[in-house]
Amino acid sequence: MTEIYFLIVGFLLVLAVFDLFVGVSNDAVNFLNSAIGAKVATFRTVLFVASVGILIGAVMSAGMMDVARHGIMRPESYSFSEVMTIFLAVMVTDVVILDVFNTLGLPTSTTVSLVFELLGGTFILAMLKMAADPSLTIYDLLNSDKALSVIIAIFVSVAIAFFFGVIVQWISRLIFTFNYKKHLRYTIAIFGGIAFTSLAYFIFITGIGTSPYISEASRTWIETNTTMLMAVTFVGSTVLMEILHLLRVNVFKLIVLAGTFALAMAFAGNDLVNFIGVPLAGLDSMQDFLANGNGQFDTFMMTSLMSSAKSPLLYLVLAGIIMIIAMTTSKKAQNVVKTSVDLSRQDEGDEMFGSSKVARSVVRTTQDINDTVVKFIPARVRKWIDSRFNKEEAILAEGAAFDEVRAAVNLVLAAMLIIIGTNYKLPLSTTYVTFMVAMGSSLADRAWSRESAVFRVTGVISVIGGWFVTAGVAFATCAIVCAMMHFGGIAVMVAFMALDIYLLWRSNRQFAKKQKEEKKDDVFQLMMRTRDKEIVWDLLSKHVARTQSFVTRFALEQYNRIIDGITNENRKELRHCHSALKEEQAQLKKFRRKELLAMRRIPAPIAIERNTWFHLGANSNQQFMYCLKRMLEPVKEHVDNNFNPLPQAYIDEFEGIRRKVNELMSHTEQMISTNRYELYQDTLNIADECKDELSVMRKHVIDTMYRDDSANLKVSLLYLNILQESQEFLSIMRHQLRAARKFLDTTER
C-alpha cells in the first residue's frame, strides 16, 4: 500500500513540472504584456529581465506555500489518505484546465484555479465526513473565513484594477499627451521618482524584506525604517531620473523594464504556490507519514501541515529554472500574450473576438452616459482635453501596440495594487490585476474607437467570463474527481493519472495543429507592423492573391463534394460540406476586415484606383459561399429525406458540364496564384459558352416537367437548382477573375 502512495507523490511531482510549464504559459502575459506591446526592447532582452525576476521571486516564495497546506482546509481533521486524495484531485484537475485555456489563447488565473480546486476537493470530502460523523461541522473541516477572503479579494480586484487603470492612465495622458517626448522636461523626473519608489517598495520591502533567507534583525530594521527608506528612494530616484533625462536616456524604457522585473518577481513569489505548492505539501505529508504514521493510512491525521512550509532552496531554484525555460520556449505563452496585447493595442487591427449582445448593450449605454456627461463640460475644456488626446501625434515604436507611457502605467499600477494585496497576505491574482489594468488604460487612451469598441468589450467579457468559468469548472470538476477517488480508491486514482497524461498529450497535438494553421496568415501581421506604404501594398497584393486563389480551390472542392453527395447519396459528405462552408464564410469575413485595414495603409493613389476591384473580389469570395449554400441546402434535404435519387441520365448529362467547370476554376486559380493572365480571355469565352449550354439544359428540364406527367417533380426541381446555381457559380468565377486581374496585375496600372 505504501508503494502506491510513493507512486502518487512521484506523479504529483511530475505534474508539478507540467504545471510549471502550463502555468507559466498562461501567466507570462502578466509581466511580458507591457514591455512587448510597447516594443521597449528586443524580445530577448525582455525575456532576460523577466527571467532574473522569476529566479529571485522563486527563491523568495517559500512563505506563500502555506496556502496549499492550510489556507483552505483544516488538515488536522483529515487523514493521510484523505489529504493525498485531495492533492491528487487538485493536480489532475489543475493541469488539464489550465492547458485547455492556454490552447484557446485565453488568460485565466492560476490562483483562481488552485483556490477553487482546493475548495472543491476539500468541500466534497468535508460533506462526506460530516455525513459519516454528525459531530463534525464545516468549520472543523474548512478554513471558510480565509477561503472567503481570498475569493472576495480575487474578484473585487477586477473592478479595482480596471477603475484605477482608467483614472491613472487618463491623468497620465493629460500630462504627457501622445506626443510625450515634448512634455518631459519637468514631469518625467516626478513620474519616474514615483514609479521607481513604488517598484522599489514592491521589490525590496515586500519581496526581499519578507524573505525567509534574510536575518530577523535585517527584517526588523527594514520594517522599522520603511518610511525613511521610501522617502530617500523617492528623492534619489527623482534626481536620478532628471539627470538621465538630461543625458537623453529614455526613462520610460527603464521604468518599463524595471516594472517587468518587479512583476516577474511578484509572479514567481506569489504564484509559485499555484504550481508546486500542492506537490510539495504532498511530499511533506508523505515524509511525515513515513516517520510517524505507523502504516495507519486512514487514521493518521495530518496535523503537521498546520505548520508553515519550509521549502528547500534547491526545489525553489529548480522551479524557477523550469519557469524560465517554459517562458522562453512556450508557443502557448506567446499566444496568450498576443490575446492581451491585441485587446489593448492603440490602433485598429485584426479583432480576435466578434461582437455580442452584451457588448453591444455595454457600448451603447456607455456612449449614452458619455454624451450626457459631455454636455456639462465647457466647450473650451473639452477642446483642451481633446488636444491632449490627439492620437495623430502618437509616438509608437515600429510594430508597437501602444506607447511607453501606457506601458509604464500598466506595470507600475499593477505592481502597486499587488503590493496592497500582498500586505494583506492574500494570494491576489496577478492575471486579474495586470489584465484589467491594461484594459482600463487602453480605454482611457481612447484605443477603443466606435469601430472596435464592441469587439474589445466582447474580448474583455470573454476573458473575464473565462475566469468565472474557471472558478466554477475548477470547483465542480475537482469535487467530482475527488469524490470518485474517495469511493473508487487506488484503482480510480491510477485511472485518472492515465487520463491526465492522455489529455495533455492530445491537447499538445491539437495546439500544434492550430499553430500550423495560424502561420498561414503571417502576411497580415507583416502588413500591420511596417510603416512603409509601398511594402504594405506589396504584402496586401500577396495576401489578396493568396485569399482569392484559396477560395477558388475551396469553392471547387465543395462544388464537387455537393455533386458527389447527391450522386452517391452520401449524407456524411454533405454534412461535412455544410460545416466547411460555414467555417470558411466566417473566415472570409475576418480576412475582408484585415485587408480593408491594410487598404488604408497603402499609397492613396493606388488605394483609390484599386478600391473597386478589391471589393468586387471580396464580394466574389462571399458569393461563392452563398451560391454553394444555395446549391447544398436542397441537395442535403433531398438526401436526408431519402427521396428518389437523380436519374442516371441526368448524372451523365451533367458530367460534361462538371468537367468544364473544373477546368475553368483550375485555370482561374492558376492565373490568380501566379499573377499571369495569358489565358484570361479564353477562360472568359469558355465560361460564357458553358453558361449558354447550361441555359439550354435548364430549358430542356423545364419543358420536360411540363410535358411529361411521369417526371418526378422533386428530382426535376433539384436538378434544375443545380443547373441554375452552376450557372451562377461560373458568373461569380468571371467576376472574381476580372477583379483579381484588375487589382493584382501590375500591367493594369
C-alpha positions in Angstrom: 0.0 0.0 0.0 2.9 2.4 0.8 4.3 1.9 -2.6 1.1 3.2 -4.2 1.4 6.4 -2.3 5.0 6.7 -3.4 3.7 6.5 -6.9 1.1 9.2 -6.2 3.7 11.5 -4.7 6.0 10.9 -7.7 3.1 11.6 -10.0 2.4 14.9 -8.1 6.0 16.0 -8.6 5.9 15.1 -12.3 2.6 17.1 -12.6 4.3 19.9 -10.8 6.8 20.2 -13.7 3.9 20.1 -16.2 2.0 22.6 -14.2 5.0 25.0 -14.2 5.2 24.8 -17.9 1.4 25.2 -18.4 1.0 27.9 -15.6 3.9 30.0 -16.9 2.5 29.7 -20.4 -0.7 31.2 -19.1 0.7 33.8 -16.7 3.6 35.1 -18.8 1.2 37.7 -20.1 1.3 39.3 -16.6 4.8 40.6 -16.9 5.5 40.5 -20.6 2.5 42.3 -22.0 3.6 45.9 -21.5 7.2 45.5 -22.5 6.3 43.6 -25.6 3.3 45.7 -26.5 5.4 48.9 -26.4 8.5 47.4 -28.0 10.7 49.0 -25.4 13.5 46.4 -26.0 14.1 43.3 -28.0 12.2 40.2 -27.1 15.4 38.6 -25.9 16.1 41.5 -23.6 12.6 41.5 -22.1 12.9 37.7 -21.5 16.2 38.1 -19.8 14.9 40.8 -17.4 11.8 38.7 -16.7 14.0 35.6 -16.1 16.1 37.3 -13.5 12.9 38.5 -11.7 11.4 35.0 -11.8 14.5 33.4 -10.4 14.7 35.8 -7.5 11.0 35.6 -6.9 11.0 31.9 -6.8 13.7 31.8 -4.1 11.7 34.3 -2.0 8.4 32.5 -2.3 8.6 29.9 0.5 6.2 31.7 2.7 3.3 31.6 0.2 3.3 27.8 0.2 1.1 27.8 3.3 -2.0 28.4 1.1 -1.8 24.9 -0.2 -1.1 23.4 3.2 -3.8 25.0 5.4 -5.1 28.1 3.6 -8.3 26.3 2.6 -8.5 23.0 4.5 -8.0 22.3 8.2 -5.5 19.4 7.8 -5.7 18.4 11.4 -9.2 17.0 10.7 -8.1 14.9 7.7 -6.2 11.6 7.5 -3.2 11.0 5.3 -5.2 9.1 2.7 -7.8 11.9 2.5 -5.2 14.6 2.2 -3.4 12.7 -0.6 -6.8 12.2 -2.4 -7.4 16.0 -2.3 -3.9 16.8 -3.5 -4.1 14.3 -6.4 -7.5 15.5 -7.4 -6.4 19.1 -7.4 -3.3 18.4 -9.6 -5.1 16.2 -12.1 -7.8 18.9 -12.5 -5.5 21.9 -12.5 -3.1 20.8 -15.3 -6.0 20.0 -17.7 -8.0 23.1 -17.0 -5.0 25.5 -17.5 -3.9 23.7 -20.6 -7.3 24.0 -22.2 -7.4 27.7 -21.5 -3.9 28.2 -22.9 -4.7 26.3 -26.0 -7.7 28.6 -26.5 -5.4 31.6 -26.0 -7.4 33.0 -23.0 -5.6 34.3 -20.0 -7.0 32.5 -17.0 -5.9 32.7 -13.4 -3.8 30.0 -11.8 -4.7 31.5 -8.4 -8.4 31.1 -9.0 -7.8 27.6 -10.4 -5.9 26.5 -7.3 -8.1 28.1 -4.8 -11.3 26.7 -6.2 -9.9 23.3 -6.9 -8.7 23.0 -3.3 -12.1 24.4 -2.2 -14.0 21.9 -4.3 -12.0 18.9 -3.2 -12.0 19.8 0.4 -15.7 20.7 0.4 -16.8 17.4 -1.0 -14.7 15.4 1.4 -16.0 17.6 4.2 -19.6 16.8 3.2 -18.8 13.1 3.2 -17.1 13.3 6.6 -19.9 15.2 8.1 -22.4 12.7 6.8 -20.4 9.9 8.4 -19.8 11.8 11.7 -22.6 14.3 12.6 -20.4 15.8 15.4 -18.2 17.4 12.8 -19.1 20.9 11.4 -18.0 22.7 8.3 -15.8 25.0 10.4 -13.9 21.9 11.7 -13.0 20.9 8.2 -12.9 24.0 6.0 -11.0 27.3 6.7 -14.0 29.1 5.4 -13.1 32.6 6.6 -9.7 32.5 4.9 -11.2 31.0 1.7 -13.9 33.6 1.6 -11.5 36.5 2.0 -9.3 35.1 -0.8 -12.3 34.7 -3.2 -13.6 38.2 -2.5 -10.2 39.7 -2.9 -9.7 38.0 -6.2 -13.0 39.1 -7.8 -13.0 42.6 -6.3 -9.6 43.2 -7.8 -11.2 43.0 -11.2 -13.2 46.2 -10.7 -10.5 48.0 -8.7 -7.8 47.3 -11.3 -10.0 48.4 -14.2 -11.1 51.6 -12.4 -7.6 52.7 -11.4 -6.3 51.7 -14.8 -8.7 54.2 -16.4 -8.1 57.0 -13.9 -4.3 56.8 -13.7 -3.9 56.5 -17.5 -6.3 59.3 -18.2 -4.4 61.6 -15.9 -1.0 60.5 -17.3 -2.2 61.1 -20.8 -3.4 64.6 -19.9 0.1 65.3 -18.5 2.3 63.7 -21.2 -0.1 63.6 -24.3 0.6 61.2 -27.1 3.5 63.3 -28.2 5.0 62.7 -24.8 8.6 63.5 -25.8 7.7 67.2 -25.9 6.4 67.2 -22.3 9.2 65.6 -20.3 11.3 68.5 -19.1 9.7 68.7 -15.6 7.3 65.9 -15.4 9.4 62.8 -16.2 11.5 63.2 -13.1 8.5 63.2 -10.7 6.8 60.4 -12.7 10.0 58.4 -12.7 10.5 59.0 -9.0 7.0 57.8 -8.1 7.4 54.8 -10.4 10.8 53.7 -9.1 9.7 54.3 -5.5 6.7 52.1 -5.9 8.7 49.4 -7.7 11.5 49.6 -5.1 8.9 49.2 -2.3 7.5 46.3 -4.2 10.9 44.6 -4.9 12.7 45.2 -1.6 10.2 45.8 1.1 7.5 43.2 0.2 9.9 40.9 -1.7 13.3 40.7 -0.2 12.2 42.2 3.1 9.8 39.3 3.8 12.2 36.6 2.5 13.0 33.8 5.0 16.6 33.9 3.9 17.5 37.3 5.5 18.2 37.7 9.2 15.4 38.7 11.6 17.4 41.8 12.6 17.6 43.0 9.0 13.9 42.3 8.5 13.0 44.3 11.7 15.2 47.2 10.6 13.5 47.3 7.2 10.1 47.3 8.8 11.0 50.0 11.3 12.6 52.3 8.7 10.2 51.7 5.7 9.0 55.3 5.6 12.5 56.7 5.7 13.7 54.3 3.0 10.8 55.3 0.7 11.5 59.0 1.2 15.1 58.6 0.4 14.3 56.4 -2.6 11.8 58.9 -3.9 14.2 61.9 -3.7 17.2 59.9 -5.0 15.3 58.4 -7.9 13.6 61.7 -8.9 17.0 63.4 -9.1 18.5 60.4 -11.0 15.6 60.4 -13.5 16.1 64.1 -14.2 19.8 63.5 -14.7 19.2 60.6 -17.0 16.7 62.6 -19.0 19.1 65.4 -19.4 21.6 62.8 -20.7 19.0 61.8 -23.3 18.3 58.4 -21.7 14.8 57.1 -22.3 13.4 57.0 -18.7 10.2 55.3 -19.8 12.1 52.3 -21.1 13.9 52.0 -17.7 10.6 52.1 -15.9 9.0 49.5 -18.1 12.0 47.1 -17.8 12.1 47.7 -14.0 8.4 47.0 -13.9 8.8 43.9 -15.9 11.4 42.7 -13.5 9.2 43.5 -10.5 6.1 41.8 -11.8 8.0 38.8 -12.9 9.4 38.6 -9.3 6.0 39.0 -7.9 4.6 36.4 -10.2 7.1 33.8 -9.1 6.9 34.8 -5.4 3.1 35.0 -5.3 2.1 32.3 -7.8 4.7 29.6 -7.5 2.4 28.1 -4.8 -0.2 27.6 -7.5 2.2 25.3 -9.4 4.3 23.4 -6.8 2.5 24.2 -3.5 0.3 21.1 -3.6 3.0 18.6 -4.8 5.4 19.9 -2.1 2.6 19.6 0.5 2.0 16.1 -0.7 5.7 15.3 -0.3 5.8 16.7 3.2 2.7 14.7 4.1 4.4 11.5 2.8 7.6 12.2 4.8 5.5 12.9 8.0 3.5 9.7 7.5 6.6 7.6 6.9 8.2 9.0 10.1 5.1 8.9 12.4 2.2 7.1 10.7 2.9 3.5 11.6 1.1 2.4 8.4 -2.3 3.9 9.5 -3.3 5.5 6.2 -6.9 6.2 7.2 -6.4 7.3 10.9 -3.1 9.2 10.9 -4.2 12.9 10.9 -2.1 15.5 9.1 -1.6 18.0 11.9 1.9 18.6 10.6 0.5 20.6 7.7 -0.7 23.3 10.1 2.9 24.5 10.4 4.5 26.8 7.9 6.2 25.4 4.9 10.0 25.1 4.9 10.6 24.5 1.2 14.2 23.5 0.4 16.1 26.1 -1.5 17.0 23.6 -4.2 13.3 22.9 -5.0 12.6 26.7 -5.4 15.7 27.2 -7.6 14.8 24.3 -9.8 11.2 25.6 -10.1 12.5 29.0 -11.1 14.7 27.5 -13.8 11.8 25.4 -15.2 9.6 28.5 -15.3 12.3 30.4 -17.2 12.6 27.6 -19.7 8.8 27.5 -20.1 8.5 31.2 -20.6 11.3 31.3 -23.3 10.2 28.3 -25.3 6.4 28.0 -24.9 4.4 28.9 -28.0 1.3 28.9 -25.8 2.8 31.7 -23.7 3.2 33.8 -26.9 -0.4 33.0 -27.9 -1.8 34.2 -24.5 0.4 37.4 -24.7 -0.9 38.0 -28.2 -4.5 38.0 -26.8 -3.8 40.6 -24.1 -1.8 42.8 -26.4 -4.3 42.7 -29.2 -7.2 43.7 -26.9 -5.2 46.7 -25.6 -3.4 48.0 -28.7 -3.7 51.6 -29.7 -4.7 51.2 -33.3 -7.2 49.1 -35.2 -6.3 45.7 -36.5 -7.5 42.1 -36.7 -10.1 41.8 -33.9 -9.7 38.4 -32.3 -13.3 38.5 -31.0 -16.6 39.1 -32.7 -19.5 41.1 -31.3 -22.0 40.0 -28.7 -25.4 41.3 -27.5 -24.0 42.1 -24.0 -21.0 44.0 -25.5 -23.3 46.0 -27.8 -25.5 46.9 -24.8 -22.5 48.0 -22.8 -21.1 50.1 -25.6 -24.5 51.8 -26.3 -25.0 52.5 -22.6 -21.5 53.9 -22.1 -21.9 56.1 -25.2 -25.2 57.5 -23.8 -23.6 58.2 -20.5 -20.6 59.9 -22.2 -22.9 62.0 -24.3 -24.8 63.2 -21.1 -21.6 64.0 -19.2 -20.1 65.9 -22.1 -23.0 68.3 -22.1 -21.9 69.6 -18.7 -18.3 70.2 -19.6 -17.5 73.6 -21.1 -16.6 73.6 -24.7 -13.2 75.2 -24.0 -12.3 72.4 -21.5 -13.4 69.7 -23.9 -11.3 71.2 -26.7 -8.2 71.3 -24.4 -8.8 67.7 -23.3 -9.2 66.6 -26.9 -5.9 68.3 -27.8 -4.1 66.2 -25.2 -5.6 63.0 -26.7 -4.6 63.7 -30.3 -3.7 60.2 -31.5 -2.3 61.6 -34.7 0.7 62.7 -32.8 1.2 59.3 -31.2 4.9 58.2 -30.9 4.9 54.4 -31.4 7.9 52.2 -32.0 7.9 50.1 -35.2 5.3 47.4 -34.7 4.3 48.6 -31.2 0.7 48.1 -30.0 0.9 51.1 -27.6 3.4 53.7 -26.4 5.8 53.7 -23.5 3.7 55.9 -21.3 0.9 53.4 -21.2 3.3 50.5 -20.7 4.9 52.3 -17.7 1.5 53.0 -16.2 0.4 49.4 -16.7 3.4 47.9 -14.9 3.7 50.5 -12.0 0.0 50.5 -11.2 -0.3 46.7 -11.4 2.7 46.4 -9.0 1.2 48.9 -6.6 -2.1 47.0 -6.5 -0.4 43.7 -5.9 1.6 45.3 -3.1 -1.6 46.1 -1.3 -2.9 42.5 -1.7 0.4 41.0 -0.6 0.5 43.2 2.5 -2.9 41.7 3.5 -1.4 38.2 2.8 -3.9 37.4 0.1 -2.8 35.3 -2.9 -4.1 38.0 -5.2 -4.5 37.0 -8.9 -1.7 38.7 -10.8 -3.6 37.8 -14.0 -6.7 39.7 -12.9 -4.8 42.8 -11.9 -2.4 43.1 -14.8 -5.1 42.3 -17.5 -7.7 44.6 -16.1 -5.2 47.5 -15.6 -4.2 47.0 -19.2 -7.9 47.1 -20.3 -8.6 50.2 -18.2 -5.6 52.1 -19.5 -6.4 51.2 -23.1 -10.0 52.5 -22.6 -8.7 55.8 -21.1 -6.3 56.1 -24.0 -9.3 56.1 -26.4 -7.9 53.0 -28.0 -11.4 51.6 -28.2 -13.0 53.6 -31.1 -16.6 53.2 -32.1 -15.4 50.9 -34.9 -13.6 48.5 -32.5 -15.2 49.0 -29.1 -17.8 46.3 -29.4 -15.1 43.8 -30.3 -12.8 44.8 -27.5 -15.6 44.7 -25.0 -16.6 41.3 -26.2 -13.0 40.2 -25.8 -12.8 41.5 -22.2 -16.1 39.9 -21.3 -14.9 36.7 -22.9 -11.7 36.7 -20.8 -13.5 37.7 -17.6 -16.1 35.1 -18.3 -13.3 32.6 -18.8 -12.1 33.4 -15.3 -15.5 32.8 -13.7 -15.9 29.7 -15.8 -12.5 28.6 -14.5 -13.8 29.0 -10.9 -17.0 27.1 -11.4 -15.4 24.4 -13.5 -12.4 24.0 -11.2 -14.7 23.7 -8.1 -17.1 21.2 -9.7 -14.5 19.1 -11.6 -12.2 18.7 -8.6 -15.2 17.9 -6.3 -16.3 15.2 -8.7 -12.8 13.8 -9.2 -12.1 13.8 -5.5 -15.4 12.0 -4.7 -14.7 9.4 -7.4 -11.2 8.8 -6.0 -12.5 8.6 -2.4 -15.0 5.9 -3.3 -13.0 4.2 -6.0 -9.7 4.0 -4.2 -6.4 3.4 -5.7 -7.8 2.0 -9.0 -9.6 5.2 -9.8 -6.6 7.3 -8.8 -4.4 5.3 -11.2 -7.1 5.7 -13.9 -7.2 9.4 -13.5 -3.4 9.6 -13.7 -3.5 7.8 -17.0 -6.4 10.0 -18.2 -4.5 13.2 -17.3 -1.4 12.1 -19.3 -3.6 11.3 -22.3 -5.4 14.6 -22.2 -2.2 16.5 -22.0 -0.8 14.6 -25.0 -3.9 15.2 -27.0 -4.0 18.9 -26.1 -0.5 19.5 -27.2 -1.1 17.8 -30.5 -4.2 19.9 -31.1 -2.4 23.1 -30.2 0.5 22.3 -32.6 -2.1 21.8 -35.4 -3.7 25.1 -34.5 -0.4 26.9 -34.6 0.4 25.4 -38.0 -2.9 26.8 -39.3 -2.3 30.3 -37.9 1.1 30.6 -39.6 -0.8 30.8 -42.9 -1.8 34.4 -42.1 1.7 35.8 -41.3 1.4 38.2 -44.3 -1.2 40.3 -42.5 1.0 40.5 -39.4 3.8 41.9 -41.5 1.4 44.4 -43.1 0.3 45.8 -39.7 3.9 46.1 -38.4 5.5 48.0 -41.2 5.0 51.7 -41.9 6.4 51.7 -45.5 3.3 52.1 -47.7 4.9 50.5 -50.7 5.8 47.4 -48.7 2.2 47.3 -47.3 0.9 47.4 -50.9 3.2 44.6 -52.0 2.2 42.5 -48.9 -1.5 43.3 -49.4 -1.3 42.1 -53.0 0.1 38.8 -51.8 -2.5 38.5 -49.1 -5.4 39.1 -51.5 -3.9 36.8 -54.1 -3.5 34.0 -51.6 -7.0 34.5 -50.2 -8.7 34.5 -53.7 -6.7 31.6 -55.0 -7.5 29.6 -51.9 -11.2 30.5 -52.2 -11.2 29.3 -55.8 -9.7 25.9 -54.8 -12.0 25.6 -51.8 -15.1 26.5 -53.8 -14.3 24.0 -56.5 -13.7 21.3 -53.8 -17.1 22.0 -52.2 -18.8 22.1 -55.6 -17.5 18.6 -56.4 -18.4 17.5 -52.9 -22.0 18.5 -53.4 -22.3 16.8 -56.8 -20.7 13.7 -55.4 -23.0 13.9 -52.4 -26.2 13.9 -54.5 -24.8 11.4 -57.0 -23.8 8.8 -54.3 -26.4 9.9 -51.7 -23.7 10.5 -49.2 -25.2 12.3 -46.2 -21.9 12.4 -44.3 -20.1 14.1 -47.2 -22.9 16.7 -47.4 -22.8 17.4 -43.6 -19.0 18.0 -43.8 -19.6 20.3 -46.7 -22.1 22.3 -44.7 -19.7 22.7 -41.8 -16.8 23.7 -44.1 -18.9 26.4 -45.9 -20.0 27.9 -42.6 -16.5 28.0 -41.2 -15.0 29.5 -44.4 -17.7 32.1 -44.6 -16.7 33.3 -41.1 -13.1 33.2 -42.0 -13.6 35.3 -45.1 -15.4 38.0 -43.1 -12.3 38.3 -40.9 -10.0 38.4 -43.9 -12.0 41.1 -45.6 -11.7 43.3 -42.4 -7.9 42.6 -42.3 -7.4 43.5 -45.9 -9.6 46.6 -45.6 -7.5 47.8 -42.7 -4.4 47.3 -44.9 -6.0 49.2 -47.7 -5.9 52.3 -45.5 -2.1 51.9 -45.2 -1.2 51.7 -48.9 -0.4 54.7 -51.1 -3.6 56.8 -51.6 -3.5 56.8 -55.5 -3.2 53.0 -55.6 -6.0 52.7 -53.0 -8.3 54.9 -55.0 -7.5 53.1 -58.2 -7.8 49.6 -56.9 -10.6 50.1 -54.4 -13.5 48.9 -56.7 -11.6 45.8 -57.7 -10.7 44.9 -54.1 -14.4 45.0 -53.1 -15.5 43.1 -56.2 -13.0 40.4 -55.4 -14.0 40.2 -51.7 -17.7 40.1 -52.7 -17.0 37.3 -55.2 -15.4 35.3 -52.4 -18.5 35.6 -50.3 -20.8 35.0 -53.3 -19.1 31.6 -53.9 -20.1 30.6 -50.4 -23.7 31.8 -50.8 -24.0 30.1 -54.2 -22.7 26.8 -52.8 -25.0 27.0 -49.8 -28.0 27.6 -52.0 -27.0 24.5 -54.0 -26.3 22.5 -50.9 -29.4 23.1 -48.9 -32.0 21.4 -51.2 -29.5 18.6 -52.0 -28.9 17.9 -48.3 -32.6 18.0 -47.6 -33.3 15.7 -50.5 -30.7 13.1 -49.4 -31.7 13.4 -45.7 -35.3 12.6 -46.6 -34.2 9.7 -48.7 -36.1 10.9 -51.7 -35.6 9.3 -55.2 -32.0 9.7 -56.5 -31.0 11.6 -59.6 -31.6 9.5 -62.7 -28.5 8.2 -64.4 -29.5 10.2 -67.5 -29.2 13.5 -65.5 -25.9 12.4 -64.0 -24.4 11.5 -67.4 -25.7 14.7 -68.9 -24.2 16.9 -66.2 -20.8 15.2 -66.3 -19.6 17.2 -69.3 -20.5 20.5 -67.6 -18.9 19.4 -64.4 -15.6 18.7 -66.2 -15.7 22.1 -67.9 -16.4 23.9 -64.5 -13.4 22.1 -63.0 -11.1 23.1 -65.9 -12.3 26.7 -65.7 -11.9 27.0 -62.0 -8.4 25.4 -62.2 -7.3 27.9 -64.8 -8.7 30.7 -62.7 -6.9 29.6 -59.6 -3.6 29.2 -61.5 -3.9 32.7 -63.0 -4.6 34.4 -59.7 -1.9 32.5 -57.8 0.8 33.1 -60.4 -0.5 36.6 -61.4 -0.2 35.6 -65.1 -3.3 36.1 -67.2 -2.4 34.8 -70.7 -5.5 32.5 -70.6 -7.7 35.3 -69.3 -9.8 35.9 -72.4 -10.0 32.3 -73.4 -11.3 31.4 -69.9 -14.0 34.0 -70.1 -15.1 32.9 -73.5 -15.3 29.2 -72.5 -17.2 30.2 -69.3 -19.8 32.1 -71.5 -20.2 29.1 -73.7 -20.6 26.9 -70.7 -23.3 29.2 -69.3 -25.1 29.1 -72.6 -25.0 25.3 -72.5 -26.4 25.3 -69.0 -29.3 27.6 -70.2 -30.2 25.1 -72.9 -30.1 22.3 -70.3 -32.3 24.3 -67.9 -34.9 24.9 -70.7 -34.9 21.2 -71.5 -35.6 20.3 -67.8 -38.4 22.8 -67.6 -40.0 21.6 -70.8 -39.8 18.0 -69.5 -41.5 19.0 -66.3 -44.5 20.5 -68.1 -44.8 17.9 -70.9 -44.0 14.6 -69.2 -46.5 13.8 -66.4 -44.4 10.8 -65.4 -41.4 13.1 -64.5 -40.6 13.2 -60.7 -41.2 16.8 -59.8 -38.9 16.8 -56.7 -36.0 15.3 -58.6 -36.5 17.7 -61.6 -36.6 20.8 -59.3 -33.5 19.6 -57.5 -31.6 19.1 -60.8 -32.9 22.5 -62.1 -31.5 24.2 -59.0 -28.1 22.5 -59.6 -28.0 23.8 -63.1 -29.1 27.3 -62.1 -26.5 27.6 -59.3 -23.8 26.1 -61.6 -24.6 28.9 -64.0 -24.3 31.5 -61.2 -21.1 29.7 -60.0 -19.5 30.5 -63.4 -20.7 34.1 -63.3 -19.1 34.6 -59.9 -15.9 33.0 -61.3 -15.8 35.5 -64.1 -16.3 38.4 -61.6 -13.5 37.1 -59.4 -11.1 36.6 -62.2 -11.7 40.1 -63.6 -11.4 41.7 -60.2 -8.1 39.8 -59.4 -6.6 40.8 -62.8 -7.5 44.5 -62.3 -6.4 44.5 -58.6 -3.2 42.4 -58.8 -1.8 42.6 -62.3 0.8 45.5 -62.3 0.4 45.9 -66.0 -3.1 47.2 -65.3 -1.9 50.4 -63.7 
